[in-house]
Amino acid sequence: MNHTEEVLNMNDRQFRNAMGSFATGVTVIATESNGDTHGMTANAFMSQSLNPRLIIISLKEDAYMLTKVKESGQFSVNILSEEQQDLSMIFAGQKKSDKEIDFDYLDGKPVLPGALAQVACNVKSEYVEGDHTLLVGQVTDIHFEDGEPLIFSKGKYRTLEKAVTTQS
C-alpha cells in the first residue's frame, strides 16, 4: 500500500486521535450580537502576525458562533487559566451552569474575567477551508495576567507542572 492509499484509508477517528496528540491551550471565543453575548470553547487559535497584530481562529461552518461573529464583525479570544476548566466545559456545552456568566469588556468586546489573556479583535478577513472558516482578527486591545494555562490533549484537560528554577 502506498502513502496515498494509506491516507485514503484513514478514518475520521484516526485523524482526530492523531490531531488530539498535539497539546493546546483552551480558549473561549466571545462576541456580542444584537445585545446578546455568545461564547464558545475553542482550541483552534494561533497568533499570525506581529506587524500588523493579527490572530487566527477556526470555526466550523455550521457553528452558531460563526454566524454571530459574522453579524458582529468582532470577537475576543480568552485564554483560560487552569482554574477555569468549568468555564471551558460550560461554553463547550458539556456542563450546565445555574448562574449567568459575567463578562467584562475590552475595547467594546466581551471578555471573561480571570482569563490569562484577553485579546479583542475586529474581523479583518475570512477564508473557507474544508468544513471550517478561518477568521483573521485584527487585534485592537489585549489584557493579560499571571497564572498557569489550562491545557487540552488526547481528549482530556491537563495542567502544566509548575516550572522549577534550578540554582547553579
Protein Blocks (a to p, Z undefined) as FASTA:
>chain_A
ZZklmmmmpcfklmmmmmmmpccddddddddeehiacddddfbdcdfbfbdcdddddddf
klmklmmmmmnopacdddddfklmmmmmmmnopaccfbdcddddeehiacdehiabdcdd
ddfbdcdehjbdcdddddfbdcddeddddddeehiacdddddddddZZ
